[in-house]
Amino acid sequence: MSSLIIATDETQVLVATDTLATHPDGRPIKFTTKAFIVPHLKLIMASTGIMGFLGRWIVHVNDMLIVKGIDNLDYHAPRVLASLWQGCKQELSIPDDITTSIYHFGFSEATGLVHSYRYRSTDNFKSDRLEPYGFLVKPECPIPDNFTFPQDIIAMMSEQRTIQSSKPKHERVYVGGDIQIHHLSHDGFRVYTLHRFEDYMRDETAIYDACRQQKQNPQ
């Protein structure tokens, strides 16, 4: 799972994600990118849930589809995502209780305004237009009054970590690594690292220790 904090209005999109990928019990697997820019379509893709599926989707869109923009892509997305997901589940033996959601945020080729879409595996990737503009936050946390970008992103994601740490391990969303920002406006894209959590080095050590252990004791 992932932290995903979205802020949208008619003219811009802010996507904040963490970078930590874990096993269901919270053991770190790796650091990874959970959002991608698609410059020729003027959109940002992001995901929550299982690691790796978003990468397959962006490669398929870039290499296999001919589309004008985010609205035209929405026409194709449900069918293609459902097909890719079934293939991914079979290839990787993904259990039925593991899910994923894909998000698209970008400028409409029809209106020139920001449009947002969500596609959830639990709903067979049916198109879900996200309206109105504002915030989308996963997992839950309070949205500060008089939100200030980007300072409040750090506070919000830190609050997500605090809330999740109080839950049983099997119910938690594990958030960590870095906070990455993907910002889209009419001027283009800006992508940067906003913050590194204090337990980054602990997680990095655990990742490499597990990797060495696996090489020494291959199954």
MDAnalysis code that builds the backbone (N, CA, C; Angstrom):
import MDAnalysis as mda
import numpy as np

u = mda.Universe.empty(657, n_residues=219, atom_resindex=np.repeat(np.arange(219), 3), trajectory=True)
u.add_TopologyAttr("name", ["N", "CA", "C"] * 219)
u.add_TopologyAttr("resid", np.arange(1, 220))
u.add_TopologyAttr("resname", ["MET", "SER", "SER", "LEU", "ILE", "ILE", "ALA", "THR", "ASP", "GLU", "THR", "GLN", "VAL", "LEU", "VAL", "ALA", "THR", "ASP", "THR", "LEU", "ALA", "THR", "HIS", "PRO", "ASP", "GLY", "ARG", "PRO", "ILE", "LYS", "PHE", "THR", "THR", "LYS", "ALA", "PHE", "ILE", "VAL", "PRO", "HIS", "LEU", "LYS", "LEU", "ILE", "MET", "ALA", "SER", "THR", "GLY", "ILE", "MET", "GLY", "PHE", "LEU", "GLY", "ARG", "TRP", "ILE", "VAL", "HIS", "VAL", "ASN", "ASP", "MET", "LEU", "ILE", "VAL", "LYS", "GLY", "ILE", "ASP", "ASN", "LEU", "ASP", "TYR", "HIS", "ALA", "PRO", "ARG", "VAL", "LEU", "ALA", "SER", "LEU", "TRP", "GLN", "GLY", "CYS", "LYS", "GLN", "GLU", "LEU", "SER", "ILE", "PRO", "ASP", "ASP", "ILE", "THR", "THR", "SER", "ILE", "TYR", "HIS", "PHE", "GLY", "PHE", "SER", "GLU", "ALA", "THR", "GLY", "LEU", "VAL", "HIS", "SER", "TYR", "ARG", "TYR", "ARG", "SER", "THR", "ASP", "ASN", "PHE", "LYS", "SER", "ASP", "ARG", "LEU", "GLU", "PRO", "TYR", "GLY", "PHE", "LEU", "VAL", "LYS", "PRO", "GLU", "CYS", "PRO", "ILE", "PRO", "ASP", "ASN", "PHE", "THR", "PHE", "PRO", "GLN", "ASP", "ILE", "ILE", "ALA", "MET", "MET", "SER", "GLU", "GLN", "ARG", "THR", "ILE", "GLN", "SER", "SER", "LYS", "PRO", "LYS", "HIS", "GLU", "ARG", "VAL", "TYR", "VAL", "GLY", "GLY", "ASP", "ILE", "GLN", "ILE", "HIS", "HIS", "LEU", "SER", "HIS", "ASP", "GLY", "PHE", "ARG", "VAL", "TYR", "THR", "LEU", "HIS", "ARG", "PHE", "GLU", "ASP", "TYR", "MET", "ARG", "ASP", "GLU", "THR", "ALA", "ILE", "TYR", "ASP", "ALA", "CYS", "ARG", "GLN", "GLN", "LYS", "GLN", "ASN", "PRO", "GLN"])
u.atoms.positions = np.array([
    [0.843, -1.197, 0.000],
    [0.000, 0.000, 0.000],
    [0.872, 1.238, 0.000],
    [0.244, 2.390, -0.082],
    [0.996, 3.620, -0.268],
    [0.290, 4.788, 0.388],
    [1.078, 5.841, 0.613],
    [0.482, 7.136, 0.901],
    [0.264, 7.856, -0.420],
    [-0.922, 8.428, -0.567],
    [-1.253, 9.191, -1.758],
    [-2.027, 10.429, -1.326],
    [-1.452, 11.590, -1.571],
    [-2.101, 12.859, -1.245],
    [-2.208, 13.665, -2.531],
    [-3.437, 13.967, -2.918],
    [-3.702, 14.659, -4.179],
    [-4.398, 15.976, -3.897],
    [-3.958, 17.033, -4.563],
    [-4.659, 18.320, -4.533],
    [-4.831, 18.782, -5.976],
    [-6.079, 19.103, -6.363],
    [-6.359, 19.524, -7.726],
    [-7.213, 20.783, -7.757],
    [-7.028, 21.564, -8.805],
    [-7.997, 22.587, -9.190],
    [-8.042, 22.587, -10.714],
    [-8.660, 23.558, -11.312],
    [-8.824, 23.541, -12.767],
    [-7.512, 23.632, -13.520],
    [-6.475, 24.189, -12.877],
    [-5.259, 24.530, -13.603],
    [-4.021, 23.776, -13.155],
    [-4.120, 22.921, -12.130],
    [-2.926, 22.235, -11.667],
    [-3.276, 20.984, -10.867],
    [-2.262, 20.112, -10.771],
    [-2.383, 18.866, -10.012],
    [-1.129, 18.713, -9.164],
    [-1.294, 18.387, -7.893],
    [-0.194, 18.037, -7.009],
    [-0.400, 16.604, -6.549],
    [0.597, 15.758, -6.792],
    [0.555, 14.365, -6.355],
    [1.741, 14.124, -5.432],
    [1.477, 13.731, -4.186],
    [2.531, 13.397, -3.230],
    [2.422, 11.917, -2.875],
    [3.535, 11.205, -2.963],
    [3.572, 9.791, -2.598],
    [4.787, 9.529, -1.711],
    [4.721, 8.431, -0.975],
    [5.931, 7.948, -0.312],
    [6.649, 7.005, -1.278],
    [7.766, 6.413, -0.850],
    [8.539, 5.550, -1.754],
    [8.780, 4.155, -1.197],
    [8.197, 3.811, -0.053],
    [8.481, 2.531, 0.583],
    [7.532, 1.443, 0.099],
    [8.112, 0.338, -0.360],
    [7.338, -0.863, -0.695],
    [7.641, -1.924, 0.352],
    [6.588, -2.586, 0.850],
    [6.762, -3.552, 1.929],
    [6.015, -4.853, 1.654],
    [6.376, -5.874, 2.414],
    [5.563, -7.082, 2.507],
    [4.299, -6.738, 3.312],
    [3.275, -7.580, 3.253],
    [2.050, -7.294, 4.028],
    [2.294, -7.100, 5.516],
    [3.342, -7.716, 6.060],
    [3.613, -7.585, 7.487],
    [4.496, -6.379, 7.809],
    [4.810, -5.577, 6.789],
    [5.560, -4.356, 7.024],
    [7.041, -4.440, 6.764],
    [7.588, -5.623, 6.505],
    [9.013, -5.740, 6.208],
    [9.335, -5.034, 4.896],
    [10.343, -4.146, 4.900],
    [10.643, -3.390, 3.681],
    [11.136, -4.303, 2.557],
    [10.671, -4.036, 1.339],
    [11.137, -4.748, 0.150],
    [12.135, -3.891, -0.616],
    [11.753, -2.632, -0.870],
    [12.594, -1.729, -1.646],
    [11.993, -0.329, -1.580],
    [12.730, 0.638, -2.107],
    [12.183, 1.955, -2.362],
    [11.817, 2.025, -3.841],
    [10.710, 2.680, -4.128],
    [10.204, 2.665, -5.501],
    [9.439, 3.943, -5.795],
    [9.251, 4.226, -7.080],
    [8.475, 5.382, -7.518],
    [7.027, 4.958, -7.732],
    [6.089, 5.706, -7.157],
    [4.677, 5.333, -7.181],
    [3.829, 6.278, -8.024],
    [4.466, 7.178, -8.744],
    [3.768, 8.067, -9.677],
    [4.707, 8.355, -10.839],
    [4.127, 8.560, -12.020],
    [4.917, 8.834, -13.217],
    [4.276, 9.974, -14.006],
    [5.114, 10.774, -14.640],
    [4.601, 11.784, -15.563],
    [4.513, 11.178, -16.960],
    [3.526, 11.630, -17.729],
    [3.367, 11.210, -19.126],
    [3.298, 12.486, -19.953],
    [4.448, 13.048, -20.330],
    [4.472, 14.381, -20.931],
    [3.643, 14.523, -22.202],
    [3.657, 13.514, -23.091],
    [2.947, 13.684, -24.360],
    [1.432, 13.682, -24.184],
    [0.947, 13.186, -23.029],
    [-0.487, 13.212, -22.739],
    [-0.852, 14.239, -21.673],
    [0.143, 14.964, -21.162],
    [-0.075, 16.007, -20.152],
    [-0.820, 15.457, -18.938],
    [-0.324, 14.337, -18.420],
    [-0.979, 13.735, -17.263],
    [0.028, 13.084, -16.336],
    [-0.429, 12.817, -15.115],
    [0.313, 12.085, -14.099],
    [-0.453, 10.817, -13.772],
    [0.257, 9.698, -13.687],
    [-0.325, 8.437, -13.239],
    [0.197, 8.118, -11.849],
    [-0.649, 7.558, -11.004],
    [-0.242, 7.113, -9.675],
    [-1.012, 5.846, -9.341],
    [-0.567, 5.161, -8.280],
    [-1.256, 3.930, -7.912],
    [-1.143, 3.687, -6.423],
    [-2.031, 2.852, -5.915],
    [-1.936, 2.289, -4.579],
    [-2.144, 0.788, -4.714],
    [-1.747, 0.060, -3.671],
    [-1.909, -1.384, -3.705],
    [-0.619, -2.071, -4.098],
    [-0.715, -3.153, -4.842],
    [0.429, -3.999, -5.140],
    [1.482, -3.248, -5.952],
    [2.741, -3.526, -5.651],
    [3.845, -2.898, -6.353],
    [4.003, -3.478, -7.750],
    [4.315, -2.637, -8.732],
    [4.697, -3.104, -10.054],
    [3.641, -2.979, -11.134],
    [2.371, -2.959, -10.763],
    [1.337, -2.939, -11.793],
    [1.311, -1.608, -12.532],
    [1.538, -0.499, -11.819],
    [1.568, 0.806, -12.482],
    [2.649, 0.847, -13.555],
    [3.804, 0.234, -13.292],
    [4.869, 0.203, -14.276],
    [4.444, -0.504, -15.552],
    [3.728, -1.596, -15.410],
    [3.230, -2.307, -16.588],
    [2.242, -1.445, -17.373],
    [1.422, -0.706, -16.635],
    [0.407, 0.111, -17.283],
    [1.032, 1.257, -18.072],
    [1.982, 1.961, -17.486],
    [2.553, 3.101, -18.193],
    [3.337, 2.647, -19.428],
    [4.017, 1.506, -19.327],
    [4.723, 0.988, -20.506],
    [3.730, 0.629, -21.609],
    [2.608, 0.014, -21.238],
    [1.605, -0.347, -22.239],
    [1.019, 0.905, -22.905],
    [0.699, 1.912, -22.107],
    [0.148, 3.147, -22.667],
    [1.153, 3.791, -23.615],
    [2.405, 3.855, -23.197],
    [3.422, 4.547, -23.984],
    [3.784, 3.786, -25.256],
    [3.796, 2.450, -25.180],
    [4.274, 1.652, -26.310],
    [3.174, 1.108, -27.208],
    [1.955, 0.942, -26.670],
    [0.939, 0.179, -27.396],
    [-0.316, 0.952, -27.765],
    [-0.589, 2.083, -27.112],
    [-1.849, 2.787, -27.356],
    [-1.620, 4.086, -28.118],
    [-2.560, 4.394, -28.998],
    [-2.589, 5.687, -29.695],
    [-3.781, 6.459, -29.153],
    [-3.510, 7.459, -28.316],
    [-4.571, 8.231, -27.685],
    [-4.219, 9.714, -27.727],
    [-5.264, 10.565, -27.656],
    [-5.076, 12.010, -27.744],
    [-4.750, 12.643, -26.401],
    [-5.302, 12.078, -25.331],
    [-5.140, 12.707, -24.032],
    [-5.838, 11.900, -22.961],
    [-6.031, 12.501, -21.794],
    [-6.538, 11.785, -20.636],
    [-7.966, 11.274, -20.831],
    [-8.814, 12.039, -21.542],
    [-10.196, 11.595, -21.747],
    [-10.263, 10.452, -22.752],
    [-9.462, 10.537, -23.811],
    [-9.413, 9.452, -24.786],
    [-8.842, 8.190, -24.152],
    [-7.834, 8.344, -23.289],
    [-7.265, 7.204, -22.574],
    [-8.296, 6.556, -21.665],
    [-9.167, 7.368, -21.086],
    [-10.218, 6.840, -20.213],
    [-11.123, 5.864, -20.955],
    [-11.322, 6.078, -22.244],
    [-12.151, 5.175, -23.041],
    [-11.538, 3.774, -23.081],
    [-10.227, 3.701, -23.193],
    [-9.540, 2.414, -23.318],
    [-9.176, 1.790, -21.983],
    [-8.987, 2.615, -20.948],
    [-8.376, 2.143, -19.704],
    [-9.092, 0.968, -19.042],
    [-10.418, 0.998, -18.844],
    [-11.053, -0.115, -18.120],
    [-10.791, -1.473, -18.758],
    [-10.963, -1.561, -20.058],
    [-10.779, -2.852, -20.741],
    [-9.324, -3.316, -20.675],
    [-8.401, -2.413, -20.973],
    [-6.989, -2.816, -21.025],
    [-6.449, -3.103, -19.630],
    [-6.808, -2.282, -18.653],
    [-6.353, -2.525, -17.287],
    [-6.843, -3.879, -16.767],
    [-8.107, -4.208, -17.045],
    [-8.652, -5.489, -16.588],
    [-7.883, -6.653, -17.201],
    [-7.534, -6.532, -18.475],
    [-6.781, -7.586, -19.147],
    [-5.365, -7.697, -18.594],
    [-4.695, -6.554, -18.411],
    [-3.348, -6.561, -17.851],
    [-3.344, -7.140, -16.440],
    [-4.361, -6.811, -15.653],
    [-4.428, -7.282, -14.272],
    [-4.581, -8.803, -14.211],
    [-5.422, -9.360, -15.063],
    [-5.582, -10.811, -15.073],
    [-4.279, -11.503, -15.451],
    [-3.572, -10.937, -16.427],
    [-2.293, -11.509, -16.808],
    [-1.261, -11.398, -15.700],
    [-1.254, -10.259, -15.011],
    [-0.328, -10.029, -13.908],
    [-0.612, -10.983, -12.751],
    [-1.886, -11.181, -12.429],
    [-2.257, -12.081, -11.334],
    [-1.828, -13.515, -11.636],
    [-2.018, -13.949, -12.872],
    [-1.635, -15.310, -13.236],
    [-0.119, -15.476, -13.222],
    [0.591, -14.508, -13.775],
    [2.047, -14.596, -13.869],
    [2.709, -14.611, -12.498],
    [2.224, -13.773, -11.583],
    [2.851, -13.605, -10.275],
    [2.124, -14.332, -9.154],
    [1.078, -15.096, -9.501],
    [0.281, -15.841, -8.506],
    [-0.224, -14.917, -7.403],
    [-0.840, -13.797, -7.819],
    [-1.347, -12.805, -6.874],
    [-2.687, -13.279, -6.321],
    [-2.829, -13.366, -5.001],
    [-4.102, -13.813, -4.416],
    [-5.233, -12.835, -4.730],
    [-6.459, -13.339, -4.652],
    [-7.622, -12.525, -4.980],
    [-7.840, -11.377, -4.005],
    [-7.312, -11.495, -2.783],
    [-7.532, -10.424, -1.810],
    [-6.531, -9.275, -1.958],
    [-5.569, -9.391, -2.868],
    [-4.625, -8.302, -3.147],
    [-5.232, -7.412, -4.219],
    [-5.209, -6.113, -4.007],
    [-5.879, -5.187, -4.916],
    [-4.927, -4.097, -5.385],
    [-5.401, -3.324, -6.360],
    [-4.664, -2.153, -6.828],
    [-5.656, -1.125, -7.346],
    [-5.246, 0.122, -7.291],
    [-6.017, 1.220, -7.887],
    [-5.068, 2.089, -8.697],
    [-5.517, 2.497, -9.869],
    [-4.744, 3.361, -10.762],
    [-5.445, 4.712, -10.839],
    [-4.656, 5.785, -10.802],
    [-5.187, 7.148, -10.864],
    [-4.557, 7.900, -12.020],
    [-5.385, 8.665, -12.739],
    [-4.911, 9.556, -13.798],
    [-5.336, 10.984, -13.466],
    [-4.397, 11.920, -13.579],
    [-4.675, 13.336, -13.352],
    [-4.009, 14.118, -14.475],
    [-4.781, 14.945, -15.184],
    [-4.156, 15.703, -16.265],
    [-5.111, 16.638, -16.954],
    [-4.577, 17.316, -17.958],
    [-5.358, 18.299, -18.690],
    [-6.175, 17.636, -19.792],
    [-7.471, 17.902, -19.791],
    [-8.372, 17.350, -20.792],
    [-8.051, 17.906, -22.169],
    [-8.001, 17.016, -23.156],
    [-7.798, 17.458, -24.533],
    [-9.036, 18.146, -25.090],
    [-10.185, 17.983, -24.407],
    [-11.431, 18.599, -24.873],
    [-11.665, 19.977, -24.254],
    [-11.426, 20.099, -22.940],
    [-11.763, 21.344, -22.236],
    [-10.555, 22.179, -21.832],
    [-9.375, 21.553, -21.775],
    [-8.194, 22.261, -21.306],
    [-8.119, 22.367, -19.791],
    [-9.093, 21.794, -19.089],
    [-9.117, 21.814, -17.627],
    [-8.604, 20.485, -17.075],
    [-8.226, 20.486, -15.810],
    [-7.772, 19.260, -15.172],
    [-8.934, 18.285, -15.004],
    [-8.728, 17.058, -15.442],
    [-9.651, 15.958, -15.205],
    [-8.932, 14.886, -14.402],
    [-9.691, 14.150, -13.578],
    [-9.119, 13.111, -12.721],
    [-9.967, 11.850, -12.825],
    [-9.287, 10.696, -12.917],
    [-9.983, 9.414, -13.034],
    [-9.343, 8.392, -12.095],
    [-10.180, 7.476, -11.607],
    [-9.708, 6.368, -10.777],
    [-10.220, 5.060, -11.355],
    [-9.372, 4.012, -11.304],
    [-9.719, 2.687, -11.794],
    [-9.304, 1.670, -10.725],
    [-10.282, 0.957, -10.151],
    [-10.015, 0.053, -9.038],
    [-10.210, -1.398, -9.460],
    [-9.264, -2.251, -9.065],
    [-9.382, -3.670, -9.400],
    [-10.619, -4.279, -8.748],
    [-11.007, -3.768, -7.577],
    [-12.188, -4.292, -6.895],
    [-13.475, -4.004, -7.656],
    [-13.424, -3.071, -8.624],
    [-14.591, -2.730, -9.441],
    [-14.314, -3.032, -10.912],
    [-13.400, -3.993, -11.144],
    [-13.021, -4.395, -12.498],
    [-12.537, -3.211, -13.334],
    [-11.911, -2.242, -12.676],
    [-11.310, -1.073, -13.309],
    [-12.321, -0.185, -14.051],
    [-13.537, -0.203, -13.573],
    [-14.545, 0.706, -14.105],
    [-14.080, 2.156, -13.960],
    [-14.348, 2.979, -14.969],
    [-13.949, 4.383, -14.925],
    [-14.725, 5.129, -13.850],
    [-13.985, 5.847, -13.005],
    [-14.586, 6.621, -11.920],
    [-14.037, 8.043, -12.011],
    [-14.836, 8.945, -12.547],
    [-14.412, 10.348, -12.661],
    [-14.446, 11.007, -11.283],
    [-13.332, 11.559, -10.853],
    [-13.218, 12.169, -9.525],
    [-13.576, 13.640, -9.596],
    [-14.688, 13.991, -8.987],
    [-15.160, 15.384, -8.936],
    [-15.704, 15.657, -7.538],
    [-15.728, 16.865, -7.076],
    [-15.180, 18.072, -7.679],
    [-13.679, 18.165, -7.410],
    [-13.102, 19.335, -7.684],
    [-11.697, 19.560, -7.364],
    [-11.506, 19.613, -5.853],
    [-10.266, 19.407, -5.423],
    [-9.987, 19.450, -3.987],
    [-8.941, 18.426, -3.624],
    [-9.176, 17.694, -2.524],
    [-8.197, 16.760, -1.987],
    [-8.678, 15.327, -2.113],
    [-7.722, 14.439, -2.322],
    [-7.913, 13.004, -2.191],
    [-6.757, 12.510, -1.336],
    [-7.055, 11.831, -0.236],
    [-6.029, 11.431, 0.724],
    [-6.204, 9.960, 1.079],
    [-5.149, 9.155, 0.868],
    [-5.147, 7.736, 1.240],
    [-3.805, 7.418, 1.878],
    [-3.754, 6.768, 3.048],
    [-4.870, 6.500, 3.960],
    [-5.328, 7.783, 4.651],
    [-6.296, 7.665, 5.525],
    [-6.957, 8.842, 6.083],
    [-6.005, 9.664, 6.939],
    [-6.197, 10.968, 6.918],
    [-5.551, 11.899, 7.846],
    [-6.267, 13.236, 7.717],
    [-6.200, 14.079, 8.744],
    [-6.856, 15.388, 8.673],
    [-6.186, 16.274, 7.613],
    [-6.991, 17.102, 6.962],
    [-6.470, 18.104, 6.027],
    [-6.399, 19.435, 6.765],
    [-5.230, 20.040, 6.871],
    [-5.102, 21.277, 7.653],
    [-5.962, 22.400, 7.087],
    [-6.461, 23.249, 7.984],
    [-7.123, 24.469, 7.540],
    [-6.089, 25.367, 6.866],
    [-6.523, 26.113, 5.855],
    [-5.613, 27.016, 5.142],
    [-4.369, 26.277, 4.676],
    [-4.605, 25.173, 3.972],
    [-3.538, 24.306, 3.481],
    [-2.451, 25.110, 2.778],
    [-1.204, 24.842, 3.146],
    [-0.052, 25.513, 2.553],
    [0.824, 24.481, 1.860],
    [1.066, 24.705, 0.584],
    [1.934, 23.810, -0.181],
    [3.345, 24.378, -0.207],
    [4.402, 23.549, -0.012],
    [4.322, 22.100, 0.226],
    [4.439, 21.716, 1.694],
    [4.570, 22.688, 2.578],
    [4.885, 22.376, 3.984],
    [3.882, 21.412, 4.616],
    [2.606, 21.598, 4.332],
    [1.596, 20.768, 4.983],
    [1.595, 19.327, 4.490],
    [2.196, 19.065, 3.335],
    [2.299, 17.684, 2.858],
    [3.104, 16.851, 3.846],
    [4.199, 17.406, 4.359],
    [5.025, 16.675, 5.321],
    [4.217, 16.362, 6.580],
    [3.495, 17.355, 7.084],
    [2.690, 17.152, 8.286],
    [1.600, 16.108, 8.056],
    [0.949, 16.141, 6.879],
    [-0.122, 15.194, 6.600],
    [0.397, 13.762, 6.500],
    [1.504, 13.575, 5.786],
    [2.020, 12.216, 5.637],
    [2.577, 11.696, 6.962],
    [3.145, 12.578, 7.759],
    [3.603, 12.168, 9.093],
    [2.423, 11.753, 9.960],
    [1.311, 12.454, 9.827],
    [0.106, 12.086, 10.569],
    [-0.434, 10.740, 10.095],
    [-0.359, 10.469, 8.798],
    [-0.754, 9.156, 8.293],
    [0.066, 8.053, 8.958],
    [1.365, 8.271, 9.069],
    [2.232, 7.286, 9.699],
    [1.841, 7.054, 11.162],
    [1.524, 8.135, 11.857],
    [1.133, 8.022, 13.259],
    [-0.166, 7.246, 13.404],
    [-1.151, 7.561, 12.566],
    [-2.441, 6.867, 12.615],
    [-2.261, 5.377, 12.321],
    [-1.488, 5.059, 11.291],
    [-1.316, 3.663, 10.897],
    [-0.540, 2.865, 11.944],
    [0.404, 3.503, 12.635],
    [1.207, 2.796, 13.634],
    [0.376, 2.340, 14.827],
    [-0.812, 2.935, 14.996],
    [-1.678, 2.556, 16.118],
    [-2.569, 1.361, 15.776],
    [-2.535, 0.904, 14.527],
    [-3.394, -0.195, 14.089],
    [-2.659, -1.527, 14.185],
    [-3.394, -2.643, 14.240],
    [-2.740, -3.951, 14.180],
    [-1.910, -4.081, 12.902],
    [-0.813, -4.820, 12.965],
    [0.122, -4.884, 11.847],
    [-0.537, -5.301, 10.541],
    [-1.452, -6.269, 10.624],
    [-2.062, -6.773, 9.393],
    [-3.068, -5.794, 8.788],
    [-3.402, -4.718, 9.514],
    [-4.336, -3.714, 8.997],
    [-3.642, -2.423, 8.566],
    [-2.347, -2.315, 8.806],
    [-1.653, -1.054, 8.559],
    [-1.349, -0.820, 7.084],
    [-1.294, 0.455, 6.720],
    [-0.651, 0.906, 5.493],
    [0.717, 1.430, 5.912],
    [1.772, 0.874, 5.332],
    [3.126, 1.241, 5.733],
    [3.635, 2.365, 4.831],
    [3.988, 3.474, 5.449],
    [4.398, 4.685, 4.732],
    [5.825, 5.024, 5.150],
    [6.697, 5.281, 4.184],
    [8.072, 5.596, 4.550],
    [8.921, 5.969, 3.355],
    [10.230, 6.012, 3.588],
    [11.161, 6.404, 2.535],
    [11.198, 7.905, 2.372],
    [10.990, 8.364, 1.157],
    [10.948, 9.784, 0.825],
    [9.524, 10.200, 0.472],
    [9.261, 11.486, 0.551],
    [8.048, 12.068, -0.031],
    [8.427, 12.630, -1.394],
    [7.834, 12.084, -2.439],
    [8.056, 12.575, -3.796],
    [6.865, 13.421, -4.232],
    [7.181, 14.539, -4.863],
    [6.153, 15.443, -5.374],
    [6.174, 15.425, -6.898],
    [4.989, 15.247, -7.486],
    [4.786, 15.406, -8.929],
    [3.766, 16.524, -9.109],
    [4.174, 17.607, -9.738],
    [3.333, 18.788, -9.876],
    [3.160, 19.106, -11.359],
    [1.914, 19.199, -11.779],
    [1.585, 19.516, -13.178],
    [0.791, 20.804, -13.230],
    [1.249, 21.737, -14.059],
    [0.520, 22.976, -14.333],
    [0.617, 23.250, -15.824],
    [0.040, 24.365, -16.268],
    [0.123, 24.695, -17.686],
    [1.558, 24.934, -18.133],
    [2.445, 25.233, -17.197],
    [3.853, 25.447, -17.529],
    [4.617, 24.148, -17.713],
    [4.033, 23.021, -17.321],
    [4.702, 21.738, -17.460],
    [4.757, 20.981, -16.144],
    [5.755, 20.099, -16.028],
    [5.894, 19.223, -14.870],
    [7.061, 19.669, -13.994],
    [6.916, 19.426, -12.693],
    [8.015, 19.559, -11.752],
    [7.991, 18.343, -10.840],
    [9.117, 17.628, -10.736],
    [9.211, 16.423, -9.926],
    [10.414, 16.569, -9.001],
    [10.194, 16.337, -7.696],
    [11.296, 16.489, -6.750],
    [10.977, 15.753, -5.456],
    [12.028, 15.544, -4.648],
    [11.892, 14.943, -3.323],
    [11.721, 16.054, -2.304],
    [10.632, 15.984, -1.557],
    [10.307, 17.013, -0.579],
    [10.907, 16.723, 0.794],
    [10.952, 15.436, 1.178],
    [11.306, 15.113, 2.570],
    [11.748, 13.668, 2.656],
    [12.645, 13.370, 3.602],
    [13.057, 11.999, 3.902],
    [12.695, 11.696, 5.348],
    [11.985, 10.579, 5.579],
    [11.577, 10.220, 6.931],
    [12.773, 9.735, 7.745],
    [12.656, 9.914, 9.059],
    [13.792, 9.665, 9.945],
    [14.201, 8.199, 9.998],
    [13.294, 7.270, 9.626],
    [13.641, 5.852, 9.662],
    [14.087, 5.325, 8.294],
    [14.438, 6.216, 7.391],
    [14.873, 5.817, 6.046],
    [16.062, 4.864, 6.122],
    [17.092, 5.230, 6.888],
    [18.307, 4.412, 6.952],
    [18.025, 3.042, 7.571],
    [17.124, 2.997, 8.556],
    [16.765, 1.706, 9.140],
    [16.131, 0.803, 8.098],
    [15.195, 1.370, 7.302],
    [14.539, 0.591, 6.261],
    [15.527, 0.197, 5.166],
    [16.430, 1.094, 4.808],
    [17.423, 0.779, 3.776],
    [18.307, -0.382, 4.223],
    [18.747, -0.360, 5.476],
    [19.559, -1.452, 6.009],
    [18.800, -2.773, 5.964],
    [17.523, -2.744, 6.350],
    [16.703, -3.959, 6.329],
    [16.537, -4.495, 4.909],
    [16.402, -3.603, 3.946],
    [16.245, -4.010, 2.544],
    [17.485, -4.758, 2.064],
    [18.671, -4.197, 2.323],
    [19.898, -4.822, 1.836],
    [20.251, -6.073, 2.637],
    [19.933, -6.090, 3.926],
    [20.150, -7.297, 4.721],
    [19.313, -8.454, 4.187],
    [18.048, -8.164, 3.868],
    [17.162, -9.205, 3.327],
    [17.647, -9.686, 1.963],
    [18.160, -8.745, 1.159],
    [18.672, -9.110, -0.172],
    [19.889, -10.025, -0.051],
    [20.818, -9.691, 0.851],
    [22.002, -10.532, 1.050],
    [21.622, -11.916, 1.582],
    [20.656, -11.941, 2.506],
    [20.216, -13.197, 3.083],
    [19.597, -14.104, 2.025],
    [18.848, -13.498, 1.119],
    [18.207, -14.267, 0.064],
    [19.247, -14.856, -0.886],
    [20.314, -14.095, -1.171],
    [21.358, -14.591, -2.057],
    [22.147, -15.719, -1.408],
    [22.305, -15.642, -0.086],
    [23.049, -16.674, 0.616],
    [22.244, -17.947, 0.829],
    [20.909, -17.766, 0.872],
    [20.033, -18.918, 1.133],
    [18.941, -18.987, 0.069],
    [19.301, -19.197, -1.202],
    [18.270, -19.249, -2.248],
    [17.357, -20.443, -2.076],
    [16.095, -20.246, -2.398],
    [15.128, -21.340, -2.247],
    [15.218, -22.297, -3.431],
])
